[in-house]
Amino acid sequence: MKALVFHGSGESAWEDVADPGLQDAGDVIVRVDAVTICGTDLHILKGDVPEVRPGTVLGHEAVGEIVETGGDVRTVRPGDRVLVSCVTACGRCRFCREAAYGQCRGGGGWILGHLIDGTQAEYVRVPHADLSVYSLPGAMDSKDAVLLTDIFPTAYEVGVLNGQVRPADTVVVVGAGPVGLAAVATSRLYTPEKIIAVDLAPARLDAAKRLGADAVAVAGEEAESLVADLTEGLGADVVIEAVGVPETFEMCTRVVRPGGHVANVGVHGKPAALHLEDLWIKNVTITTGLVDTHSTPTLLRMMAAGRLPAASMVTHTFPLDGMEEAYDVFARAADTGALKVVLGGQQHDVLMVRAA
Protein backbone atom coordinates (compact mmCIF):
# COMPACT_ATOMS: atom_id res chain seq x y z
CA MET A 1 0.00 0.00 0.00
CA LYS A 2 0.96 3.68 -0.11
CA ALA A 3 1.58 5.69 3.06
CA LEU A 4 3.17 8.92 4.29
CA VAL A 5 6.37 7.81 6.02
CA PHE A 6 8.45 9.90 8.44
CA HIS A 7 12.19 9.76 7.70
CA GLY A 8 13.57 12.12 10.33
CA SER A 9 13.35 15.82 11.08
CA GLY A 10 12.06 17.66 8.01
CA GLU A 11 11.79 14.54 5.86
CA SER A 12 8.80 12.44 4.81
CA ALA A 13 7.58 10.70 1.65
CA TRP A 14 4.44 9.13 0.17
CA GLU A 15 5.78 5.68 -0.69
CA ASP A 16 5.16 1.95 -0.82
CA VAL A 17 5.04 0.12 2.52
CA ALA A 18 3.83 -3.30 3.61
CA ASP A 19 0.10 -3.77 4.14
CA PRO A 20 -0.82 -3.86 7.84
CA GLY A 21 -1.96 -7.13 9.37
CA LEU A 22 -3.72 -8.16 12.56
CA GLN A 23 -1.29 -8.52 15.45
CA ASP A 24 -3.67 -9.00 18.37
CA ALA A 25 -7.18 -10.37 18.76
CA GLY A 26 -8.50 -6.88 19.57
CA ASP A 27 -7.19 -5.32 16.33
CA VAL A 28 -9.07 -4.20 13.24
CA ILE A 29 -7.83 -3.23 9.80
CA VAL A 30 -9.49 -0.13 8.34
CA ARG A 31 -9.46 0.92 4.70
CA VAL A 32 -9.00 4.68 4.89
CA ASP A 33 -11.66 6.77 3.14
CA ALA A 34 -10.74 10.16 4.60
CA VAL A 35 -7.79 11.43 6.59
CA THR A 36 -6.54 14.80 7.72
CA ILE A 37 -3.34 16.48 8.88
CA CYS A 38 -2.89 17.75 12.43
CA GLY A 39 -0.66 20.49 13.77
CA THR A 40 0.96 17.73 15.83
CA ASP A 41 2.10 16.12 12.58
CA LEU A 42 3.93 19.35 11.75
CA HIS A 43 5.54 19.28 15.21
CA ILE A 44 6.71 15.72 14.49
CA LEU A 45 8.25 16.79 11.19
CA LYS A 46 10.05 19.63 12.98
CA GLY A 47 11.58 17.14 15.39
CA ASP A 48 9.53 18.27 18.40
CA VAL A 49 8.34 14.71 19.18
CA PRO A 50 11.49 12.59 19.42
CA GLU A 51 9.57 9.40 20.29
CA VAL A 52 8.50 9.13 16.64
CA ARG A 53 11.06 6.92 14.93
CA PRO A 54 12.08 7.20 11.27
CA GLY A 55 10.07 4.72 9.24
CA THR A 56 6.80 5.42 11.07
CA VAL A 57 3.65 6.05 9.05
CA LEU A 58 2.27 9.39 10.25
CA GLY A 59 -1.29 10.40 11.10
CA HIS A 60 -3.77 9.74 13.89
CA GLU A 61 -7.14 10.81 12.40
CA ALA A 62 -9.21 8.86 9.87
CA VAL A 63 -12.60 7.66 8.72
CA GLY A 64 -12.87 4.39 6.87
CA GLU A 65 -14.35 0.94 6.45
CA ILE A 66 -13.55 -2.12 8.53
CA VAL A 67 -12.05 -4.81 6.30
CA GLU A 68 -10.79 -7.30 8.90
CA THR A 69 -11.27 -7.89 12.62
CA GLY A 70 -9.49 -9.87 15.30
CA GLY A 71 -11.26 -12.66 17.11
CA ASP A 72 -11.99 -10.62 20.26
CA VAL A 73 -13.59 -7.63 18.52
CA ARG A 74 -17.29 -7.36 19.40
CA THR A 75 -18.49 -3.83 18.51
CA VAL A 76 -17.76 -3.69 14.77
CA ARG A 77 -17.42 -6.08 11.86
CA PRO A 78 -16.21 -5.97 8.24
CA GLY A 79 -18.19 -3.52 6.15
CA ASP A 80 -18.88 -1.12 9.02
CA ARG A 81 -17.96 2.51 8.43
CA VAL A 82 -16.10 3.94 11.41
CA LEU A 83 -14.33 6.91 12.89
CA VAL A 84 -10.78 6.05 14.01
CA SER A 85 -10.07 7.93 17.23
CA CYS A 86 -6.71 9.66 17.69
CA VAL A 87 -6.48 7.91 21.09
CA THR A 88 -6.82 4.17 21.66
CA ALA A 89 -7.93 2.61 24.94
CA CYS A 90 -7.27 -0.82 26.42
CA GLY A 91 -10.30 -0.44 28.69
CA ARG A 92 -8.67 -2.32 31.57
CA CYS A 93 -5.98 -0.15 33.16
CA ARG A 94 -6.65 2.34 35.96
CA PHE A 95 -6.70 5.33 33.63
CA CYS A 96 -9.08 3.73 31.15
CA ARG A 97 -11.43 2.82 33.99
CA GLU A 98 -11.48 6.55 34.81
CA ALA A 99 -12.12 7.41 31.12
CA ALA A 100 -8.66 9.01 30.99
CA TYR A 101 -7.86 7.12 27.80
CA GLY A 102 -5.06 9.46 26.79
CA GLN A 103 -3.03 8.12 29.72
CA CYS A 104 -3.75 4.43 28.98
CA ARG A 105 -1.08 2.10 30.37
CA GLY A 106 -2.33 -1.01 28.60
CA GLY A 107 -0.85 -0.33 25.19
CA GLY A 108 -3.15 2.53 24.23
CA GLY A 109 -3.13 6.31 24.49
CA TRP A 110 -1.78 8.34 21.60
CA ILE A 111 0.03 5.63 19.68
CA LEU A 112 -1.18 5.99 16.06
CA GLY A 113 1.41 7.91 14.05
CA HIS A 114 3.45 8.23 17.24
CA LEU A 115 4.56 4.85 18.59
CA ILE A 116 3.03 2.68 15.85
CA ASP A 117 2.10 3.23 12.20
CA GLY A 118 -0.68 5.73 11.73
CA THR A 119 -3.58 6.66 9.50
CA GLN A 120 -2.05 8.62 6.60
CA ALA A 121 -2.13 5.53 4.46
CA GLU A 122 -4.48 3.40 2.38
CA TYR A 123 -4.97 0.99 5.30
CA VAL A 124 -4.34 1.21 9.04
CA ARG A 125 -4.25 -1.29 11.91
CA VAL A 126 -6.15 -0.03 14.96
CA PRO A 127 -5.50 -1.80 18.30
CA HIS A 128 -8.10 -2.09 21.07
CA ALA A 129 -10.80 -1.55 18.49
CA ASP A 130 -13.83 -1.98 20.75
CA LEU A 131 -13.02 1.30 22.53
CA SER A 132 -11.05 3.00 19.76
CA VAL A 133 -13.30 3.07 16.69
CA TYR A 134 -16.86 4.42 16.52
CA SER A 135 -19.57 3.41 14.07
CA LEU A 136 -20.81 6.29 11.92
CA PRO A 137 -24.28 7.16 10.66
CA GLY A 138 -24.45 6.26 6.99
CA ALA A 139 -25.43 9.78 5.91
CA MET A 140 -22.59 11.58 7.72
CA ASP A 141 -20.04 13.05 5.31
CA SER A 142 -16.55 11.70 5.87
CA LYS A 143 -15.13 15.25 5.62
CA ASP A 144 -17.24 16.21 8.62
CA ALA A 145 -16.73 13.01 10.59
CA VAL A 146 -12.94 13.15 10.39
CA LEU A 147 -12.99 16.38 12.41
CA LEU A 148 -14.31 14.35 15.35
CA THR A 149 -11.24 12.14 15.44
CA ASP A 150 -9.12 14.78 17.18
CA ILE A 151 -9.73 18.52 16.91
CA PHE A 152 -13.23 18.70 18.34
CA PRO A 153 -12.62 16.31 21.27
CA THR A 154 -9.27 18.00 21.97
CA ALA A 155 -10.69 21.52 21.96
CA TYR A 156 -13.73 20.51 23.98
CA GLU A 157 -12.03 18.35 26.62
CA VAL A 158 -8.57 19.93 27.04
CA GLY A 159 -9.72 23.49 26.38
CA VAL A 160 -13.37 24.05 27.30
CA LEU A 161 -13.91 21.39 29.98
CA ASN A 162 -10.48 21.70 31.62
CA GLY A 163 -10.82 25.48 31.50
CA GLN A 164 -14.23 25.21 33.17
CA VAL A 165 -15.99 27.61 30.81
CA ARG A 166 -19.24 28.79 32.42
CA PRO A 167 -22.15 31.04 31.45
CA ALA A 168 -21.27 34.74 31.29
CA ASP A 169 -17.50 34.07 31.23
CA THR A 170 -15.03 35.94 29.09
CA VAL A 171 -13.08 33.34 27.13
CA VAL A 172 -9.88 34.09 25.22
CA VAL A 173 -8.72 31.55 22.64
CA VAL A 174 -5.09 32.12 21.67
CA GLY A 175 -4.47 30.50 18.30
CA ALA A 176 -7.21 30.27 15.67
CA GLY A 177 -5.98 27.19 13.89
CA PRO A 178 -8.29 24.15 13.64
CA VAL A 179 -8.17 23.29 17.36
CA GLY A 180 -8.56 26.92 18.39
CA LEU A 181 -11.54 27.32 16.08
CA ALA A 182 -13.09 24.18 17.52
CA ALA A 183 -12.52 25.70 20.98
CA VAL A 184 -14.42 28.82 19.88
CA ALA A 185 -17.30 26.69 18.60
CA THR A 186 -17.54 24.42 21.65
CA SER A 187 -17.09 27.27 24.13
CA ARG A 188 -20.34 28.66 22.79
CA LEU A 189 -22.15 25.59 24.14
CA TYR A 190 -21.71 27.13 27.61
CA THR A 191 -23.06 30.60 26.70
CA PRO A 192 -20.07 32.75 27.71
CA GLU A 193 -20.61 36.50 27.66
CA LYS A 194 -17.85 37.01 25.12
CA ILE A 195 -15.23 35.02 23.22
CA ILE A 196 -12.05 36.74 22.03
CA ALA A 197 -9.91 34.99 19.40
CA VAL A 198 -6.23 35.84 18.97
CA ASP A 199 -4.02 34.93 16.01
CA LEU A 200 -1.53 36.40 13.57
CA ALA A 201 -3.38 35.41 10.38
CA PRO A 202 -6.29 37.60 9.21
CA ALA A 203 -7.96 34.64 7.46
CA ARG A 204 -8.03 32.66 10.70
CA LEU A 205 -9.42 35.61 12.62
CA ASP A 206 -12.17 35.92 10.02
CA ALA A 207 -12.92 32.22 10.46
CA ALA A 208 -13.09 32.69 14.23
CA LYS A 209 -15.72 35.42 13.74
CA ARG A 210 -17.77 33.11 11.52
CA LEU A 211 -17.64 30.39 14.18
CA GLY A 212 -18.83 32.66 16.97
CA ALA A 213 -15.98 34.83 18.29
CA ASP A 214 -17.33 38.16 19.50
CA ALA A 215 -14.00 39.96 19.06
CA VAL A 216 -10.65 39.20 17.44
CA ALA A 217 -7.16 40.62 17.78
CA VAL A 218 -3.70 40.17 16.35
CA ALA A 219 -1.39 38.43 18.82
CA GLY A 220 0.80 40.74 20.87
CA GLU A 221 0.17 44.03 22.62
CA GLU A 222 -3.02 44.63 20.63
CA ALA A 223 -4.55 41.42 21.98
CA GLU A 224 -3.55 42.12 25.57
CA SER A 225 -4.96 45.64 25.36
CA LEU A 226 -8.23 44.38 23.90
CA VAL A 227 -8.68 41.84 26.69
CA ALA A 228 -8.00 44.51 29.28
CA ASP A 229 -10.45 46.92 27.63
CA LEU A 230 -13.25 44.35 27.31
CA THR A 231 -12.89 43.16 30.90
CA GLU A 232 -12.37 46.57 32.53
CA GLY A 233 -8.83 45.54 33.40
CA LEU A 234 -9.86 42.37 35.24
CA GLY A 235 -8.67 39.81 32.70
CA ALA A 236 -10.32 36.76 31.13
CA ASP A 237 -12.07 34.06 33.14
CA VAL A 238 -10.71 31.34 30.85
CA VAL A 239 -7.75 31.48 28.46
CA ILE A 240 -7.20 28.58 26.06
CA GLU A 241 -3.69 28.21 24.60
CA ALA A 242 -3.96 26.51 21.20
CA VAL A 243 -0.58 27.24 19.60
CA GLY A 244 2.25 25.59 21.53
CA VAL A 245 5.02 28.18 21.64
CA PRO A 246 6.49 29.94 24.69
CA GLU A 247 5.29 33.40 23.69
CA THR A 248 1.63 32.42 23.47
CA PHE A 249 1.65 30.46 26.72
CA GLU A 250 3.25 33.36 28.57
CA MET A 251 0.71 35.76 27.05
CA CYS A 252 -2.09 33.53 28.34
CA THR A 253 -0.78 33.84 31.88
CA ARG A 254 -0.73 37.64 31.53
CA VAL A 255 -4.33 38.05 30.37
CA VAL A 256 -6.05 35.65 32.80
CA ARG A 257 -7.86 37.21 35.76
CA PRO A 258 -7.16 36.39 39.39
CA GLY A 259 -8.93 33.10 40.09
CA GLY A 260 -9.14 32.30 36.39
CA HIS A 261 -8.11 29.27 34.35
CA VAL A 262 -5.41 28.80 31.71
CA ALA A 263 -6.06 25.63 29.70
CA ASN A 264 -3.03 24.64 27.65
CA VAL A 265 -3.93 22.66 24.53
CA GLY A 266 -0.95 23.43 22.29
CA VAL A 267 1.88 20.94 21.72
CA HIS A 268 5.06 22.51 23.05
CA GLY A 269 8.50 21.65 21.68
CA LYS A 270 10.44 24.19 23.78
CA PRO A 271 10.39 25.28 27.43
CA ALA A 272 8.11 28.15 28.39
CA ALA A 273 8.69 30.40 31.37
CA LEU A 274 6.22 30.15 34.23
CA HIS A 275 6.32 33.52 35.95
CA LEU A 276 5.44 32.48 39.47
CA GLU A 277 6.77 35.80 40.74
CA ASP A 278 3.60 37.28 39.21
CA LEU A 279 1.22 34.32 39.40
CA TRP A 280 1.70 33.00 42.93
CA ILE A 281 -0.70 35.55 44.38
CA LYS A 282 -3.39 35.33 41.67
CA ASN A 283 -5.09 31.99 42.49
CA VAL A 284 -4.69 30.95 38.85
CA THR A 285 -5.33 27.35 37.76
CA ILE A 286 -3.20 26.06 34.87
CA THR A 287 -4.16 22.77 33.24
CA THR A 288 -2.40 20.68 30.63
CA GLY A 289 -3.48 17.47 29.01
CA LEU A 290 -3.69 15.02 26.17
CA VAL A 291 -7.21 14.46 24.87
CA ASP A 292 -8.97 11.39 26.28
CA THR A 293 -11.74 11.29 23.62
CA HIS A 294 -14.35 10.36 26.23
CA SER A 295 -16.55 13.02 24.64
CA THR A 296 -16.49 11.49 21.14
CA PRO A 297 -19.92 9.76 21.39
CA THR A 298 -21.50 13.01 22.59
CA LEU A 299 -19.87 15.04 19.84
CA LEU A 300 -20.93 12.46 17.25
CA ARG A 301 -24.55 12.87 18.29
CA MET A 302 -24.23 16.64 18.16
CA MET A 303 -22.72 16.55 14.69
CA ALA A 304 -25.41 14.16 13.45
CA ALA A 305 -27.97 16.67 14.73
CA GLY A 306 -26.26 19.55 12.90
CA ARG A 307 -25.06 21.26 16.10
CA LEU A 308 -21.35 21.44 15.26
CA PRO A 309 -20.06 23.75 12.47
CA ALA A 310 -17.76 21.22 10.85
CA ALA A 311 -18.10 21.90 7.13
CA SER A 312 -16.95 25.52 7.36
CA MET A 313 -13.62 24.43 8.83
CA VAL A 314 -12.51 22.35 5.82
CA THR A 315 -10.86 24.72 3.38
CA HIS A 316 -8.88 22.33 1.15
CA THR A 317 -9.54 18.81 -0.12
CA PHE A 318 -7.14 16.46 -1.90
CA PRO A 319 -7.11 12.89 -3.16
CA LEU A 320 -5.41 10.50 -0.77
CA ASP A 321 -2.31 10.37 -2.96
CA GLY A 322 -2.01 14.17 -2.76
CA MET A 323 -0.48 13.86 0.72
CA GLU A 324 2.75 15.75 0.04
CA GLU A 325 0.90 18.67 -1.60
CA ALA A 326 -1.59 18.72 1.28
CA TYR A 327 1.24 18.93 3.83
CA ASP A 328 2.76 21.83 1.94
CA VAL A 329 -0.56 23.71 1.84
CA PHE A 330 -1.27 23.04 5.53
CA ALA A 331 2.24 24.00 6.64
CA ARG A 332 1.98 27.33 4.81
CA ALA A 333 -1.41 28.22 6.26
CA ALA A 334 -0.52 31.90 6.57
CA ASP A 335 -0.08 32.05 2.79
CA THR A 336 -2.67 29.50 1.66
CA GLY A 337 -5.46 30.27 4.13
CA ALA A 338 -5.68 26.60 5.05
CA LEU A 339 -7.67 25.73 8.15
CA LYS A 340 -8.34 22.00 7.92
CA VAL A 341 -7.29 19.90 4.93
CA VAL A 342 -9.00 16.59 4.19
CA LEU A 343 -7.73 13.88 1.88
CA GLY A 344 -10.22 11.45 0.38
CA GLY A 345 -13.56 12.27 1.92
CA GLN A 346 -16.02 9.86 0.33
CA GLN A 347 -19.66 10.99 0.59
CA HIS A 348 -22.19 8.50 2.00
CA ASP A 349 -25.87 9.29 1.46
CA VAL A 350 -27.49 5.96 2.25
CA LEU A 351 -28.05 4.81 5.82
CA MET A 352 -26.76 1.26 6.12
CA VAL A 353 -28.68 -0.98 8.53
CA ARG A 354 -26.94 -4.20 9.38
CA ALA A 355 -28.89 -7.33 10.12
CA ALA A 356 -29.05 -8.70 13.64
C-alpha positions as CSV (number, residue, x, y, z in Angstrom):
1,M,0.0,0.0,0.0
2,K,1.0,3.7,-0.1
3,A,1.6,5.7,3.1
4,L,3.2,8.9,4.3
5,V,6.4,7.8,6.0
6,F,8.4,9.9,8.4
7,H,12.2,9.8,7.7
8,G,13.6,12.1,10.3
9,S,13.4,15.8,11.1
10,G,12.1,17.7,8.0
11,E,11.8,14.5,5.9
12,S,8.8,12.4,4.8
13,A,7.6,10.7,1.7
14,W,4.4,9.1,0.2
15,E,5.8,5.7,-0.7
16,D,5.2,2.0,-0.8
17,V,5.0,0.1,2.5
18,A,3.8,-3.3,3.6
19,D,0.1,-3.8,4.1
20,P,-0.8,-3.9,7.8
21,G,-2.0,-7.1,9.4
22,L,-3.7,-8.2,12.6
23,Q,-1.3,-8.5,15.5
24,D,-3.7,-9.0,18.4
25,A,-7.2,-10.4,18.8
26,G,-8.5,-6.9,19.6
27,D,-7.2,-5.3,16.3
28,V,-9.1,-4.2,13.2
29,I,-7.8,-3.2,9.8
30,V,-9.5,-0.1,8.3
31,R,-9.5,0.9,4.7
32,V,-9.0,4.7,4.9
33,D,-11.7,6.8,3.1
34,A,-10.7,10.2,4.6
35,V,-7.8,11.4,6.6
36,T,-6.5,14.8,7.7
37,I,-3.3,16.5,8.9
38,C,-2.9,17.8,12.4
39,G,-0.7,20.5,13.8
40,T,1.0,17.7,15.8
41,D,2.1,16.1,12.6
42,L,3.9,19.4,11.8
43,H,5.5,19.3,15.2
44,I,6.7,15.7,14.5
45,L,8.2,16.8,11.2
46,K,10.1,19.6,13.0
47,G,11.6,17.1,15.4
48,D,9.5,18.3,18.4
49,V,8.3,14.7,19.2
50,P,11.5,12.6,19.4
51,E,9.6,9.4,20.3
52,V,8.5,9.1,16.6
53,R,11.1,6.9,14.9
54,P,12.1,7.2,11.3
55,G,10.1,4.7,9.2
56,T,6.8,5.4,11.1
57,V,3.6,6.1,9.1
58,L,2.3,9.4,10.2
59,G,-1.3,10.4,11.1
60,H,-3.8,9.7,13.9
61,E,-7.1,10.8,12.4
62,A,-9.2,8.9,9.9
63,V,-12.6,7.7,8.7
64,G,-12.9,4.4,6.9
65,E,-14.4,0.9,6.5
66,I,-13.6,-2.1,8.5
67,V,-12.1,-4.8,6.3
68,E,-10.8,-7.3,8.9
69,T,-11.3,-7.9,12.6
70,G,-9.5,-9.9,15.3
71,G,-11.3,-12.7,17.1
72,D,-12.0,-10.6,20.3
73,V,-13.6,-7.6,18.5
74,R,-17.3,-7.4,19.4
75,T,-18.5,-3.8,18.5
76,V,-17.8,-3.7,14.8
77,R,-17.4,-6.1,11.9
78,P,-16.2,-6.0,8.2
79,G,-18.2,-3.5,6.1
80,D,-18.9,-1.1,9.0
81,R,-18.0,2.5,8.4
82,V,-16.1,3.9,11.4
83,L,-14.3,6.9,12.9
84,V,-10.8,6.0,14.0
85,S,-10.1,7.9,17.2
86,C,-6.7,9.7,17.7
87,V,-6.5,7.9,21.1
88,T,-6.8,4.2,21.7
89,A,-7.9,2.6,24.9
90,C,-7.3,-0.8,26.4
91,G,-10.3,-0.4,28.7
92,R,-8.7,-2.3,31.6
93,C,-6.0,-0.2,33.2
94,R,-6.6,2.3,36.0
95,F,-6.7,5.3,33.6
96,C,-9.1,3.7,31.1
97,R,-11.4,2.8,34.0
98,E,-11.5,6.5,34.8
99,A,-12.1,7.4,31.1
100,A,-8.7,9.0,31.0
101,Y,-7.9,7.1,27.8
102,G,-5.1,9.5,26.8
103,Q,-3.0,8.1,29.7
104,C,-3.7,4.4,29.0
105,R,-1.1,2.1,30.4
106,G,-2.3,-1.0,28.6
107,G,-0.8,-0.3,25.2
108,G,-3.1,2.5,24.2
109,G,-3.1,6.3,24.5
110,W,-1.8,8.3,21.6
111,I,0.0,5.6,19.7
112,L,-1.2,6.0,16.1
113,G,1.4,7.9,14.1
114,H,3.5,8.2,17.2
115,L,4.6,4.9,18.6
116,I,3.0,2.7,15.8
117,D,2.1,3.2,12.2
118,G,-0.7,5.7,11.7
119,T,-3.6,6.7,9.5
120,Q,-2.1,8.6,6.6
121,A,-2.1,5.5,4.5
122,E,-4.5,3.4,2.4
123,Y,-5.0,1.0,5.3
124,V,-4.3,1.2,9.0
125,R,-4.3,-1.3,11.9
126,V,-6.2,0.0,15.0
127,P,-5.5,-1.8,18.3
128,H,-8.1,-2.1,21.1
129,A,-10.8,-1.6,18.5
130,D,-13.8,-2.0,20.8
131,L,-13.0,1.3,22.5
132,S,-11.0,3.0,19.8
133,V,-13.3,3.1,16.7
134,Y,-16.9,4.4,16.5
135,S,-19.6,3.4,14.1
136,L,-20.8,6.3,11.9
137,P,-24.3,7.2,10.7
138,G,-24.5,6.3,7.0
139,A,-25.4,9.8,5.9
140,M,-22.6,11.6,7.7
141,D,-20.0,13.0,5.3
142,S,-16.6,11.7,5.9
143,K,-15.1,15.2,5.6
144,D,-17.2,16.2,8.6
145,A,-16.7,13.0,10.6
146,V,-12.9,13.2,10.4
147,L,-13.0,16.4,12.4
148,L,-14.3,14.4,15.4
149,T,-11.2,12.1,15.4
150,D,-9.1,14.8,17.2
151,I,-9.7,18.5,16.9
152,F,-13.2,18.7,18.3
153,P,-12.6,16.3,21.3
154,T,-9.3,18.0,22.0
155,A,-10.7,21.5,22.0
156,Y,-13.7,20.5,24.0
157,E,-12.0,18.3,26.6
158,V,-8.6,19.9,27.0
159,G,-9.7,23.5,26.4
160,V,-13.4,24.0,27.3
161,L,-13.9,21.4,30.0
162,N,-10.5,21.7,31.6
163,G,-10.8,25.5,31.5
164,Q,-14.2,25.2,33.2
165,V,-16.0,27.6,30.8
166,R,-19.2,28.8,32.4
167,P,-22.2,31.0,31.4
168,A,-21.3,34.7,31.3
169,D,-17.5,34.1,31.2
170,T,-15.0,35.9,29.1
171,V,-13.1,33.3,27.1
172,V,-9.9,34.1,25.2
173,V,-8.7,31.6,22.6
174,V,-5.1,32.1,21.7
175,G,-4.5,30.5,18.3
176,A,-7.2,30.3,15.7
177,G,-6.0,27.2,13.9
178,P,-8.3,24.2,13.6
179,V,-8.2,23.3,17.4
180,G,-8.6,26.9,18.4
181,L,-11.5,27.3,16.1
182,A,-13.1,24.2,17.5
183,A,-12.5,25.7,21.0
184,V,-14.4,28.8,19.9
185,A,-17.3,26.7,18.6
186,T,-17.5,24.4,21.6
187,S,-17.1,27.3,24.1
188,R,-20.3,28.7,22.8
189,L,-22.1,25.6,24.1
190,Y,-21.7,27.1,27.6
191,T,-23.1,30.6,26.7
192,P,-20.1,32.7,27.7
193,E,-20.6,36.5,27.7
194,K,-17.8,37.0,25.1
195,I,-15.2,35.0,23.2
196,I,-12.1,36.7,22.0
197,A,-9.9,35.0,19.4
198,V,-6.2,35.8,19.0
199,D,-4.0,34.9,16.0
200,L,-1.5,36.4,13.6
201,A,-3.4,35.4,10.4
202,P,-6.3,37.6,9.2
203,A,-8.0,34.6,7.5
204,R,-8.0,32.7,10.7
205,L,-9.4,35.6,12.6
206,D,-12.2,35.9,10.0
207,A,-12.9,32.2,10.5
208,A,-13.1,32.7,14.2
209,K,-15.7,35.4,13.7
210,R,-17.8,33.1,11.5
211,L,-17.6,30.4,14.2
212,G,-18.8,32.7,17.0
213,A,-16.0,34.8,18.3
214,D,-17.3,38.2,19.5
215,A,-14.0,40.0,19.1
216,V,-10.7,39.2,17.4
217,A,-7.2,40.6,17.8
218,V,-3.7,40.2,16.3
219,A,-1.4,38.4,18.8
220,G,0.8,40.7,20.9
221,E,0.2,44.0,22.6
222,E,-3.0,44.6,20.6
223,A,-4.6,41.4,22.0
224,E,-3.6,42.1,25.6
225,S,-5.0,45.6,25.4
226,L,-8.2,44.4,23.9
227,V,-8.7,41.8,26.7
228,A,-8.0,44.5,29.3
229,D,-10.4,46.9,27.6
230,L,-13.2,44.4,27.3
231,T,-12.9,43.2,30.9
232,E,-12.4,46.6,32.5
233,G,-8.8,45.5,33.4
234,L,-9.9,42.4,35.2
235,G,-8.7,39.8,32.7
236,A,-10.3,36.8,31.1
237,D,-12.1,34.1,33.1
238,V,-10.7,31.3,30.8
239,V,-7.8,31.5,28.5
240,I,-7.2,28.6,26.1
241,E,-3.7,28.2,24.6
242,A,-4.0,26.5,21.2
243,V,-0.6,27.2,19.6
244,G,2.2,25.6,21.5
245,V,5.0,28.2,21.6
246,P,6.5,29.9,24.7
247,E,5.3,33.4,23.7
248,T,1.6,32.4,23.5
249,F,1.6,30.5,26.7
250,E,3.2,33.4,28.6
251,M,0.7,35.8,27.0
252,C,-2.1,33.5,28.3
253,T,-0.8,33.8,31.9
254,R,-0.7,37.6,31.5
255,V,-4.3,38.0,30.4
256,V,-6.0,35.7,32.8
257,R,-7.9,37.2,35.8
258,P,-7.2,36.4,39.4
259,G,-8.9,33.1,40.1
260,G,-9.1,32.3,36.4
261,H,-8.1,29.3,34.4
262,V,-5.4,28.8,31.7
263,A,-6.1,25.6,29.7
264,N,-3.0,24.6,27.7
265,V,-3.9,22.7,24.5
266,G,-0.9,23.4,22.3
267,V,1.9,20.9,21.7
268,H,5.1,22.5,23.1
269,G,8.5,21.7,21.7
270,K,10.4,24.2,23.8
271,P,10.4,25.3,27.4
272,A,8.1,28.1,28.4
273,A,8.7,30.4,31.4
274,L,6.2,30.1,34.2
275,H,6.3,33.5,36.0
276,L,5.4,32.5,39.5
277,E,6.8,35.8,40.7
278,D,3.6,37.3,39.2
279,L,1.2,34.3,39.4
280,W,1.7,33.0,42.9
281,I,-0.7,35.5,44.4
282,K,-3.4,35.3,41.7
283,N,-5.1,32.0,42.5
284,V,-4.7,30.9,38.9
285,T,-5.3,27.4,37.8
286,I,-3.2,26.1,34.9
287,T,-4.2,22.8,33.2
288,T,-2.4,20.7,30.6
289,G,-3.5,17.5,29.0
290,L,-3.7,15.0,26.2
291,V,-7.2,14.5,24.9
292,D,-9.0,11.4,26.3
293,T,-11.7,11.3,23.6
294,H,-14.3,10.4,26.2
295,S,-16.6,13.0,24.6
296,T,-16.5,11.5,21.1
297,P,-19.9,9.8,21.4
298,T,-21.5,13.0,22.6
299,L,-19.9,15.0,19.8
300,L,-20.9,12.5,17.2
301,R,-24.5,12.9,18.3
302,M,-24.2,16.6,18.2
303,M,-22.7,16.6,14.7
304,A,-25.4,14.2,13.4
305,A,-28.0,16.7,14.7
306,G,-26.3,19.5,12.9
307,R,-25.1,21.3,16.1
308,L,-21.4,21.4,15.3
309,P,-20.1,23.8,12.5
310,A,-17.8,21.2,10.9
311,A,-18.1,21.9,7.1
312,S,-16.9,25.5,7.4
313,M,-13.6,24.4,8.8
314,V,-12.5,22.4,5.8
315,T,-10.9,24.7,3.4
316,H,-8.9,22.3,1.2
317,T,-9.5,18.8,-0.1
318,F,-7.1,16.5,-1.9
319,P,-7.1,12.9,-3.2
320,L,-5.4,10.5,-0.8
321,D,-2.3,10.4,-3.0
322,G,-2.0,14.2,-2.8
323,M,-0.5,13.9,0.7
324,E,2.7,15.8,0.0
325,E,0.9,18.7,-1.6
326,A,-1.6,18.7,1.3
327,Y,1.2,18.9,3.8
328,D,2.8,21.8,1.9
329,V,-0.6,23.7,1.8
330,F,-1.3,23.0,5.5
331,A,2.2,24.0,6.6
332,R,2.0,27.3,4.8
333,A,-1.4,28.2,6.3
334,A,-0.5,31.9,6.6
335,D,-0.1,32.0,2.8
336,T,-2.7,29.5,1.7
337,G,-5.5,30.3,4.1
338,A,-5.7,26.6,5.1
339,L,-7.7,25.7,8.1
340,K,-8.3,22.0,7.9
341,V,-7.3,19.9,4.9
342,V,-9.0,16.6,4.2
343,L,-7.7,13.9,1.9
344,G,-10.2,11.4,0.4
345,G,-13.6,12.3,1.9
346,Q,-16.0,9.9,0.3
347,Q,-19.7,11.0,0.6
348,H,-22.2,8.5,2.0
349,D,-25.9,9.3,1.5
350,V,-27.5,6.0,2.3
351,L,-28.0,4.8,5.8
352,M,-26.8,1.3,6.1
353,V,-28.7,-1.0,8.5
354,R,-26.9,-4.2,9.4
355,A,-28.9,-7.3,10.1
356,A,-29.0,-8.7,13.6
